[in-house]
Amino acid sequence: MMHDFSLTERFVVIYDLPVVRDLSVLAKSGPAKSIAARLTRFASQHAMPGPVAGAVMRGSSRPQPKFGWPYRWDPKHQARVGLMPRDGDASQIRWFEVQPCFVYHPLNAYDDANTVVLDVARLGSTYNDKGDPFTDTKSLDRWTIDLSDGTLREQRLDDRSQDFPRVDDRLVGKRHRFGYTVGFQPAADGFGTPDALVKHDLIADSSTTVSFGPYTEPGEFVFVPTTSDAPEDDGIVMGFVYDKSTDRSDLVMLDASSLERVATVHLPARVPHGFHGNWLPTAG
């Protein structure tokens, strides 16, 4: 199971890690879980009507029946990263071994002379015997692939539990300095509850953390430059923050440089966690 991939100016980066499909998980999970699996498969192949999508979002805050995901952790599956030339094909993929782990979301990737640099949210393992996809904490790691000697070097950038990494979209596939992640309060049975936004300065090797008050849970934040040619740190970062005390979400905007709040849009409903977003400026 490959959840995401990366791009550099030269390569498509493929994360082939030890999570494999296992339909027996559904067979063991009972009728309700099998029905949920069939609905999930149907939804992945058909557009969801607006009223149905609205009902799903409104009901997302209510307790949901748990069902097993059709994947499992396979320690025998060699963890590896593939580089495929963007103007090539599968026959030209080069594979590089990495320690067993899983990556849902990479931060970014870029070419650096004869190396390829990958910054990823690394999960030590996932999909336990109950099929739970969130069973460990995540760290922010850097993997450097040396194209000359065929090795991959691993480096820990930040060992706090975090996910949903983003960079300035103008720098996707290019060298970046700043990145943003959602920090999680660790829990015994997984990587916990989102509780902060973390800004990483990967040149200064430093980070800044901002929280949003009690009972709040931030989601993924997106960087918006002040102008199309503004420097990487000149703009705002915006994201949804859920307030459990009111069961509603705010769209919160922060100054990217200082992380001071500059605006808040109060929404009449909750925006579920896990939604990815992008900023699209108006035409012209």
C-alpha positions as a Markdown table, in Angstrom:
| # | Residue | x | y | z |
|---|---|---|---|---|
| 1 | Met | 0.0 | 0.0 | 0.0 |
| 2 | Met | 1.5 | 3.3 | -1.1 |
| 3 | His | -0.3 | 6.3 | 0.3 |
| 4 | Asp | 1.8 | 9.1 | -1.3 |
| 5 | Phe | 4.8 | 9.7 | -3.4 |
| 6 | Ser | 7.3 | 12.6 | -4.0 |
| 7 | Leu | 8.6 | 14.5 | -7.0 |
| 8 | Thr | 11.9 | 16.1 | -7.6 |
| 9 | Glu | 13.0 | 17.9 | -10.8 |
| 10 | Arg | 14.5 | 14.7 | -12.1 |
| 11 | Phe | 12.7 | 11.8 | -10.4 |
| 12 | Val | 9.4 | 10.3 | -9.2 |
| 13 | Val | 10.0 | 8.9 | -5.7 |
| 14 | Ile | 8.2 | 5.7 | -4.8 |
| 15 | Tyr | 7.8 | 4.5 | -1.2 |
| 16 | Asp | 7.6 | 0.7 | -1.3 |
| 17 | Leu | 7.3 | -0.1 | 2.4 |
| 18 | Pro | 6.1 | -3.1 | 4.5 |
| 19 | Val | 2.3 | -2.6 | 4.3 |
| 20 | Val | 0.6 | -5.1 | 2.1 |
| 21 | Arg | -3.0 | -5.8 | 1.1 |
| 22 | Asp | -4.7 | -8.5 | 3.2 |
| 23 | Leu | -8.4 | -9.1 | 2.4 |
| 24 | Ser | -8.6 | -11.7 | 5.2 |
| 25 | Val | -8.8 | -8.7 | 7.6 |
| 26 | Leu | -12.3 | -8.0 | 6.2 |
| 27 | Ala | -13.3 | -11.6 | 6.3 |
| 28 | Lys | -12.5 | -11.7 | 10.0 |
| 29 | Ser | -14.2 | -8.4 | 10.8 |
| 30 | Gly | -17.9 | -9.4 | 10.6 |
| 31 | Pro | -20.9 | -8.2 | 8.4 |
| 32 | Ala | -20.8 | -4.6 | 9.4 |
| 33 | Lys | -17.1 | -4.3 | 8.6 |
| 34 | Ser | -17.6 | -6.1 | 5.2 |
| 35 | Ile | -20.4 | -3.7 | 4.4 |
| 36 | Ala | -18.2 | -0.7 | 5.3 |
| 37 | Ala | -15.5 | -2.1 | 3.1 |
| 38 | Arg | -17.8 | -2.5 | 0.1 |
| 39 | Leu | -19.1 | 1.1 | 0.6 |
| 40 | Thr | -15.5 | 2.3 | 0.7 |
| 41 | Arg | -14.7 | 0.5 | -2.5 |
| 42 | Phe | -17.8 | 1.9 | -4.2 |
| 43 | Ala | -17.0 | 5.4 | -3.0 |
| 44 | Ser | -13.5 | 5.2 | -4.4 |
| 45 | Gln | -14.9 | 4.4 | -7.9 |
| 46 | His | -17.8 | 6.8 | -8.1 |
| 47 | Ala | -18.4 | 10.4 | -7.5 |
| 48 | Met | -20.2 | 11.1 | -4.3 |
| 49 | Pro | -23.5 | 13.2 | -4.7 |
| 50 | Gly | -23.4 | 16.5 | -2.9 |
| 51 | Pro | -26.2 | 15.7 | -0.4 |
| 52 | Val | -24.5 | 12.4 | 0.5 |
| 53 | Ala | -21.1 | 14.1 | 1.0 |
| 54 | Gly | -22.8 | 16.7 | 3.2 |
| 55 | Ala | -24.4 | 14.0 | 5.3 |
| 56 | Val | -21.1 | 12.2 | 5.7 |
| 57 | Met | -19.4 | 15.4 | 7.0 |
| 58 | Arg | -22.2 | 16.2 | 9.4 |
| 59 | Gly | -22.1 | 12.8 | 10.8 |
| 60 | Ser | -18.3 | 12.5 | 11.0 |
| 61 | Ser | -18.2 | 13.8 | 14.6 |
| 62 | Arg | -20.6 | 11.0 | 15.8 |
| 63 | Pro | -19.2 | 7.7 | 17.0 |
| 64 | Gln | -18.5 | 5.4 | 14.0 |
| 65 | Pro | -18.4 | 1.6 | 13.9 |
| 66 | Lys | -14.8 | 0.4 | 13.8 |
| 67 | Phe | -13.8 | -1.9 | 11.0 |
| 68 | Gly | -10.5 | -3.5 | 10.0 |
| 69 | Trp | -8.6 | -2.0 | 7.0 |
| 70 | Pro | -7.6 | -4.6 | 4.4 |
| 71 | Tyr | -3.9 | -4.1 | 5.0 |
| 72 | Arg | -1.3 | -5.6 | 7.3 |
| 73 | Trp | 2.3 | -5.0 | 8.4 |
| 74 | Asp | 4.6 | -7.5 | 6.7 |
| 75 | Pro | 8.1 | -7.6 | 8.2 |
| 76 | Lys | 9.2 | -9.9 | 5.4 |
| 77 | His | 8.5 | -7.2 | 2.8 |
| 78 | Gln | 11.8 | -5.3 | 2.1 |
| 79 | Ala | 11.4 | -1.6 | 2.8 |
| 80 | Arg | 12.8 | 0.4 | -0.1 |
| 81 | Val | 12.6 | 3.6 | -2.0 |
| 82 | Gly | 12.5 | 3.8 | -5.8 |
| 83 | Leu | 13.7 | 6.6 | -8.1 |
| 84 | Met | 12.1 | 6.6 | -11.5 |
| 85 | Pro | 13.3 | 9.2 | -14.0 |
| 86 | Arg | 10.4 | 11.6 | -14.8 |
| 87 | Asp | 11.0 | 11.1 | -18.5 |
| 88 | Gly | 11.6 | 7.4 | -18.1 |
| 89 | Asp | 9.5 | 4.3 | -17.2 |
| 90 | Ala | 9.4 | 1.4 | -14.7 |
| 91 | Ser | 12.3 | -0.4 | -16.3 |
| 92 | Gln | 14.6 | 2.4 | -15.2 |
| 93 | Ile | 13.6 | 2.5 | -11.5 |
| 94 | Arg | 16.6 | 2.3 | -9.1 |
| 95 | Trp | 15.8 | 0.8 | -5.6 |
| 96 | Phe | 17.4 | 1.8 | -2.3 |
| 97 | Glu | 16.9 | -0.1 | 0.9 |
| 98 | Val | 15.7 | 1.6 | 4.1 |
| 99 | Gln | 15.0 | 0.4 | 7.6 |
| 100 | Pro | 11.5 | -1.0 | 8.1 |
| 101 | Cys | 9.0 | 1.9 | 8.5 |
| 102 | Phe | 6.0 | 3.5 | 6.8 |
| 103 | Val | 5.5 | 6.9 | 5.3 |
| 104 | Tyr | 2.0 | 8.3 | 4.8 |
| 105 | His | 3.0 | 11.8 | 4.0 |
| 106 | Pro | 6.4 | 13.2 | 2.7 |
| 107 | Leu | 7.2 | 16.8 | 3.4 |
| 108 | Asn | 9.2 | 17.4 | 0.2 |
| 109 | Ala | 12.0 | 16.0 | -2.0 |
| 110 | Tyr | 14.7 | 17.6 | -4.1 |
| 111 | Asp | 17.8 | 16.9 | -6.1 |
| 112 | Asp | 21.2 | 18.0 | -4.7 |
| 113 | Ala | 24.0 | 17.4 | -7.2 |
| 114 | Asn | 24.4 | 13.6 | -7.2 |
| 115 | Thr | 22.1 | 13.0 | -4.3 |
| 116 | Val | 18.3 | 13.1 | -3.7 |
| 117 | Val | 17.0 | 14.5 | -0.4 |
| 118 | Leu | 13.7 | 13.2 | 1.0 |
| 119 | Asp | 12.1 | 14.8 | 4.1 |
| 120 | Val | 9.3 | 12.5 | 5.4 |
| 121 | Ala | 7.0 | 11.9 | 8.3 |
| 122 | Arg | 8.3 | 8.5 | 9.4 |
| 123 | Leu | 6.1 | 5.9 | 11.2 |
| 124 | Gly | 8.1 | 3.1 | 12.9 |
| 125 | Ser | 5.4 | 0.6 | 12.1 |
| 126 | Thr | 1.7 | 0.5 | 11.4 |
| 127 | Tyr | -1.3 | -1.9 | 10.9 |
| 128 | Asn | -1.1 | -4.1 | 13.9 |
| 129 | Asp | -2.9 | -7.4 | 14.2 |
| 130 | Lys | -6.3 | -5.5 | 14.6 |
| 131 | Gly | -5.7 | -3.6 | 11.4 |
| 132 | Asp | -5.2 | -0.3 | 13.1 |
| 133 | Pro | -3.4 | 2.1 | 10.8 |
| 134 | Phe | -2.2 | 4.4 | 13.6 |
| 135 | Thr | -0.1 | 2.4 | 16.0 |
| 136 | Asp | 3.1 | 4.3 | 16.5 |
| 137 | Thr | 4.5 | 7.8 | 16.8 |
| 138 | Lys | 5.8 | 9.7 | 13.8 |
| 139 | Ser | 9.1 | 11.6 | 13.5 |
| 140 | Leu | 10.4 | 14.0 | 10.9 |
| 141 | Asp | 13.3 | 12.3 | 9.1 |
| 142 | Arg | 15.6 | 13.1 | 6.3 |
| 143 | Trp | 16.7 | 10.4 | 3.8 |
| 144 | Thr | 19.6 | 11.2 | 1.5 |
| 145 | Ile | 20.1 | 8.9 | -1.5 |
| 146 | Asp | 23.6 | 8.8 | -2.9 |
| 147 | Leu | 23.3 | 8.0 | -6.6 |
| 148 | Ser | 27.0 | 7.3 | -6.9 |
| 149 | Asp | 27.4 | 4.5 | -4.3 |
| 150 | Gly | 23.7 | 3.4 | -4.2 |
| 151 | Thr | 23.2 | 4.0 | -0.5 |
| 152 | Leu | 20.4 | 5.7 | 1.5 |
| 153 | Arg | 21.4 | 7.5 | 4.7 |
| 154 | Glu | 18.8 | 8.2 | 7.4 |
| 155 | Gln | 18.8 | 11.2 | 9.7 |
| 156 | Arg | 16.4 | 12.2 | 12.5 |
| 157 | Leu | 15.3 | 15.8 | 12.2 |
| 158 | Asp | 12.7 | 15.9 | 15.0 |
| 159 | Asp | 11.6 | 13.0 | 17.1 |
| 160 | Arg | 8.3 | 14.5 | 18.3 |
| 161 | Ser | 5.1 | 12.8 | 17.0 |
| 162 | Gln | 3.9 | 14.7 | 14.0 |
| 163 | Asp | 2.2 | 14.4 | 10.6 |
| 164 | Phe | 0.6 | 16.3 | 7.7 |
| 165 | Pro | 3.8 | 18.0 | 6.6 |
| 166 | Arg | 3.6 | 20.9 | 4.1 |
| 167 | Val | 6.1 | 23.2 | 2.4 |
| 168 | Asp | 5.6 | 26.3 | 0.3 |
| 169 | Asp | 3.9 | 24.8 | -2.8 |
| 170 | Arg | 6.1 | 26.8 | -5.1 |
| 171 | Leu | 9.1 | 24.7 | -3.8 |
| 172 | Val | 7.6 | 21.2 | -4.2 |
| 173 | Gly | 10.3 | 19.2 | -5.9 |
| 174 | Lys | 12.9 | 21.9 | -5.2 |
| 175 | Arg | 15.2 | 22.7 | -2.2 |
| 176 | His | 13.2 | 24.1 | 0.7 |
| 177 | Arg | 14.1 | 25.7 | 4.0 |
| 178 | Phe | 10.8 | 25.8 | 6.0 |
| 179 | Gly | 8.2 | 23.1 | 6.6 |
| 180 | Tyr | 5.1 | 22.8 | 8.7 |
| 181 | Thr | 3.7 | 19.8 | 10.5 |
| 182 | Val | 0.9 | 19.0 | 12.9 |
| 183 | Gly | 2.2 | 18.0 | 16.3 |
| 184 | Phe | 0.5 | 15.2 | 18.2 |
| 185 | Gln | 0.2 | 14.5 | 21.9 |
| 186 | Pro | 1.5 | 11.0 | 22.2 |
| 187 | Ala | -0.8 | 8.2 | 23.3 |
| 188 | Ala | -0.2 | 4.6 | 24.4 |
| 189 | Asp | -2.1 | 3.2 | 21.5 |
| 190 | Gly | -1.0 | 5.4 | 18.6 |
| 191 | Phe | 0.4 | 8.8 | 17.8 |
| 192 | Gly | -2.3 | 10.6 | 19.8 |
| 193 | Thr | -4.3 | 13.8 | 19.4 |
| 194 | Pro | -3.3 | 16.8 | 17.3 |
| 195 | Asp | -2.4 | 19.7 | 19.6 |
| 196 | Ala | 0.0 | 22.1 | 17.9 |
| 197 | Leu | 1.4 | 23.5 | 14.7 |
| 198 | Val | 5.2 | 23.0 | 14.3 |
| 199 | Lys | 7.3 | 25.2 | 12.0 |
| 200 | His | 10.7 | 23.7 | 11.0 |
| 201 | Asp | 13.7 | 25.8 | 9.9 |
| 202 | Leu | 15.8 | 23.0 | 8.3 |
| 203 | Ile | 18.8 | 25.3 | 7.7 |
| 204 | Ala | 19.0 | 26.7 | 11.2 |
| 205 | Asp | 18.0 | 23.3 | 12.6 |
| 206 | Ser | 15.3 | 24.9 | 14.8 |
| 207 | Ser | 11.6 | 24.7 | 15.3 |
| 208 | Thr | 8.8 | 26.9 | 16.6 |
| 209 | Thr | 5.5 | 25.5 | 18.1 |
| 210 | Val | 2.2 | 27.2 | 18.4 |
| 211 | Ser | -0.9 | 25.8 | 20.1 |
| 212 | Phe | -4.5 | 27.1 | 19.9 |
| 213 | Gly | -5.9 | 26.8 | 23.4 |
| 214 | Pro | -7.6 | 24.1 | 25.4 |
| 215 | Tyr | -9.9 | 21.6 | 23.6 |
| 216 | Thr | -8.5 | 22.6 | 20.2 |
| 217 | Glu | -7.1 | 20.2 | 17.6 |
| 218 | Pro | -5.4 | 21.7 | 14.5 |
| 219 | Gly | -5.4 | 20.1 | 11.1 |
| 220 | Glu | -3.0 | 20.5 | 8.1 |
| 221 | Phe | -1.8 | 24.0 | 7.5 |
| 222 | Val | -1.1 | 25.5 | 4.0 |
| 223 | Phe | 1.4 | 28.2 | 3.2 |
| 224 | Val | 0.2 | 31.2 | 1.1 |
| 225 | Pro | 2.9 | 33.6 | -0.2 |
| 226 | Thr | 2.2 | 37.4 | 0.1 |
| 227 | Thr | 2.9 | 37.7 | -3.6 |
| 228 | Ser | 3.8 | 35.2 | -6.3 |
| 229 | Asp | 7.5 | 36.1 | -6.0 |
| 230 | Ala | 7.7 | 36.6 | -2.3 |
| 231 | Pro | 10.4 | 34.9 | -0.3 |
| 232 | Glu | 9.7 | 31.4 | 1.2 |
| 233 | Asp | 8.9 | 32.8 | 4.7 |
| 234 | Asp | 6.9 | 35.8 | 3.5 |
| 235 | Gly | 3.2 | 35.0 | 3.8 |
| 236 | Ile | 0.7 | 33.3 | 6.0 |
| 237 | Val | -0.1 | 29.7 | 6.9 |
| 238 | Met | -3.8 | 28.8 | 7.2 |
| 239 | Gly | -5.6 | 25.7 | 8.5 |
| 240 | Phe | -8.6 | 24.4 | 10.2 |
| 241 | Val | -8.6 | 24.2 | 14.0 |
| 242 | Tyr | -11.4 | 22.1 | 15.6 |
| 243 | Asp | -12.7 | 23.2 | 19.0 |
| 244 | Lys | -14.1 | 20.2 | 20.9 |
| 245 | Ser | -15.9 | 22.5 | 23.4 |
| 246 | Thr | -18.1 | 24.0 | 20.7 |
| 247 | Asp | -18.0 | 21.1 | 18.1 |
| 248 | Arg | -17.1 | 23.6 | 15.4 |
| 249 | Ser | -14.0 | 24.5 | 13.4 |
| 250 | Asp | -12.2 | 27.8 | 12.7 |
| 251 | Leu | -10.1 | 28.7 | 9.7 |
| 252 | Val | -7.1 | 30.2 | 11.4 |
| 253 | Met | -4.5 | 32.3 | 9.6 |
| 254 | Leu | -1.0 | 32.9 | 11.0 |
| 255 | Asp | 1.9 | 35.1 | 9.9 |
| 256 | Ala | 4.3 | 32.6 | 8.5 |
| 257 | Ser | 7.4 | 34.3 | 9.9 |
| 258 | Ser | 6.2 | 34.9 | 13.5 |
| 259 | Leu | 3.3 | 32.5 | 13.8 |
| 260 | Glu | 1.2 | 35.2 | 15.3 |
| 261 | Arg | -2.5 | 35.0 | 14.5 |
| 262 | Val | -3.7 | 37.5 | 11.9 |
| 263 | Ala | -7.2 | 36.4 | 11.2 |
| 264 | Thr | -9.9 | 33.8 | 12.2 |
| 265 | Val | -12.9 | 32.7 | 10.2 |
| 266 | His | -15.5 | 31.1 | 12.5 |
| 267 | Leu | -17.3 | 28.2 | 10.7 |
| 268 | Pro | -20.8 | 27.0 | 11.6 |
| 269 | Ala | -19.8 | 23.3 | 11.6 |
| 270 | Arg | -16.9 | 20.9 | 12.2 |
| 271 | Val | -14.4 | 20.2 | 9.5 |
| 272 | Pro | -13.2 | 16.5 | 9.9 |
| 273 | His | -9.5 | 15.8 | 10.5 |
| 274 | Gly | -7.4 | 14.4 | 7.7 |
| 275 | Phe | -8.6 | 16.6 | 4.9 |
| 276 | His | -5.8 | 17.9 | 2.7 |
| 277 | Gly | -6.1 | 21.4 | 1.2 |
| 278 | Asn | -4.5 | 23.8 | -1.2 |
| 279 | Trp | -4.6 | 27.6 | -1.7 |
| 280 | Leu | -5.7 | 28.8 | -5.1 |
| 281 | Pro | -5.5 | 32.5 | -5.8 |
| 282 | Thr | -8.2 | 34.3 | -7.8 |
| 283 | Ala | -7.4 | 34.7 | -11.5 |
| 284 | Gly | -5.2 | 37.6 | -12.4 |
